[in-house]
Amino acid sequence: MESLISRNISFDEATEFPFFIKRNQSARGMQNNQILSFPSSLDFTDNMLTGQIPPELRDLEQLHRLDLK
């Protein structure tokens, strides 16, 4: 399985949900900002998230598991 890089959003002020990108995309002729298939599960365990769950998560049809412990 190829390595994935994800953006650390712990102290980030971003307003958009971060997607995962592959390493070395440019070697394969891909754009650096190309979005991969969305993962079927997201694990935000121990991130000390606060606030409401964004309504956009309802639209993630491929998301089968969301862990917010």
C-alpha positions in Angstrom: 0.0 0.0 0.0 1.4 3.4 -0.9 2.2 5.9 1.8 -0.4 8.6 2.4 0.3 12.1 3.6 -2.5 13.9 5.5 -2.6 17.5 6.7 -2.4 18.0 10.5 -5.5 20.0 11.3 -4.9 20.2 15.1 -4.2 23.9 15.1 -5.2 24.7 11.6 -7.5 27.6 10.7 -8.6 25.9 7.4 -12.3 26.2 6.5 -12.3 23.2 4.1 -12.1 19.5 4.9 -8.6 18.2 4.2 -8.3 15.3 1.7 -5.5 12.8 1.5 -2.9 12.9 -1.3 -0.4 10.4 -2.6 3.4 10.9 -2.4 5.3 11.4 -5.7 2.2 12.3 -7.7 4.2 14.5 -10.1 6.3 11.4 -11.1 3.1 9.9 -12.4 2.0 13.0 -14.3 -0.7 13.9 -11.8 -1.5 17.3 -10.4 -0.4 17.7 -6.7 -3.9 18.7 -5.7 -5.6 15.7 -7.3 -8.1 14.2 -4.8 -7.9 10.4 -4.3 -10.9 8.2 -3.5 -12.3 9.1 -0.2 -11.6 6.6 2.6 -14.5 4.5 3.9 -13.6 5.3 7.5 -12.2 8.3 9.3 -10.6 8.1 12.8 -10.2 11.4 14.7 -9.6 9.6 18.0 -7.8 11.7 20.7 -7.9 14.9 18.6 -9.8 16.8 21.3 -12.2 18.1 18.7 -14.9 20.5 19.9 -18.0 22.0 18.3 -20.7 20.7 16.0 -20.1 18.0 13.3 -20.1 19.8 9.9 -23.2 19.1 7.9 -21.1 18.3 4.9 -20.2 14.9 6.5 -23.8 13.8 5.7 -23.0 14.0 2.0 -20.1 11.6 2.3 -21.8 8.5 0.8 -18.7 6.4 0.9 -18.0 7.0 4.6 -19.1 4.0 6.6 -17.3 4.7 9.9 -16.5 8.0 11.7 -14.7 7.6 15.0 -14.7 10.8 17.2 -13.7 9.3 20.6 
